Each structure stands twice: as C-alpha cells, then as structure tokens.
Amino acid sequence: METVLVEISDNKAYRLLENLEELQVLKVLKKIIQPPQKLSEKYAGKLPSDIADELQDYVTQSRNE
C-alpha cells in the first residue's frame, strides 16, 4: 500500500472520498484543517534586527520622497 497526500478543493470530492472509504477502497487518515498563517508570523525573526531597522528606515525615507 502507498500513502499519498491529496488537497481537496470541493466538498463533493470529500464526500466521494468518504464513500470510497465506506467501500473499503481507501482509508482517510487525517482530517486536518489548518488556518492560513499570517505572513508576519511566518517571517517573524528572520532578519537580524539591525538589517530590519535599516530596511524600515529606507522604506520610510522612500515613502517621504
């Protein structure tokens, strides 16, 4: 047997998977619902603080021009 990861884009497809599971054709392992992660949380702490400060100063300066 082989495990594959599938992204479901429609509720009809999920119901189809459930029907296949009832027929013992496949098995749904997990039903994971993950909320989308905010970009600010995803990239928090990725830049050193001194470079981040320089970048922020540059952005502020360019907006004022």
Steps between C-alpha positions, in 0.01 A plus 500: 500500500604858439419823683434814298414855600195649329373858511122510481357802321129418524265343754372263232847353469517447874168318497632283218802409713271414789297274269817326383597452863164336570564262209840423658681620188705752694540637850492866600781538752456853629257780456722805556367853479779753525423870505726698270805636678552877503811612315608705801497184713665290232796732451533644851863504608641402160705820457757617752365804684767740370425412137127521567543849649703613198238361266220672692690832490549462124132426442396798711744728316389382157133557590576856607668581168 
